[in-house]
């Protein structure tokens, strides 16, 4: 039986994980910067996305 809503559960898990391994703000900031760069690259057309199924199909073919 689910007593707590998912948002409360995720906050609890986050607090537990942070108590085990505290977050490093520098690393978080670098990841946010990287995510924004990749988002901009996609939106500007600088890079294109490839469907995951197609990627795995190509990998499978190369490994045969």
N, C-alpha and C positions, 0 to 999 in steps of 0.2 A: 504494500500500500504506500503510495507517494503522499507524504505529509507536507513536505516543503516544495514550493515552486522552484523551477529550474534556475531562475536567476539567483535565488538565495543559495541554492546548492553550489552554483559555480563560484559565488563569492566565498563560501566556506572553503571549497577546494583551493581557491586562489590563496587564501590566507594560510592554509596548511602548507602549500607548496612554497610560499614566500618564507615561512618560518624554517623550512628545511634548507632552502637555497634562496637567499634574498635576491631580489631583482637588482640588476645593475643598470642604472638609468642611462649610462653611456652606451651600453649595448642596445638598450631599447631605442634610444634616439637614433643610433646608426641603422637599426632595422626599419624604423619609420621613414628615414631618409631614403633607404633602398627601395622600400615599397612604393613611395611616391615617385621615385625615378622610373621604376618599372611601369607604373600606372601611366605616367606621362609618355613613356616610349610607346606603349600600346595605343593610347588615345591619339598620338600624333602620327601613327602609322610607321614609326621608325622600326618597329618590330611587329611581327604577326604571330598570332596564336595558332597552335597546332592541336587538333583534337587528340585527347589522351589515347583513345583506341588506335588512332593512326600511328602514334609514336610507338606504342607497344607492338603493333603489327610490323613496323619497320625494324625494331630491335629483334623481334623473333626471326625475321627473314635474314638478318645479318648473322645471327647465331647458328643458323642451319648450315 
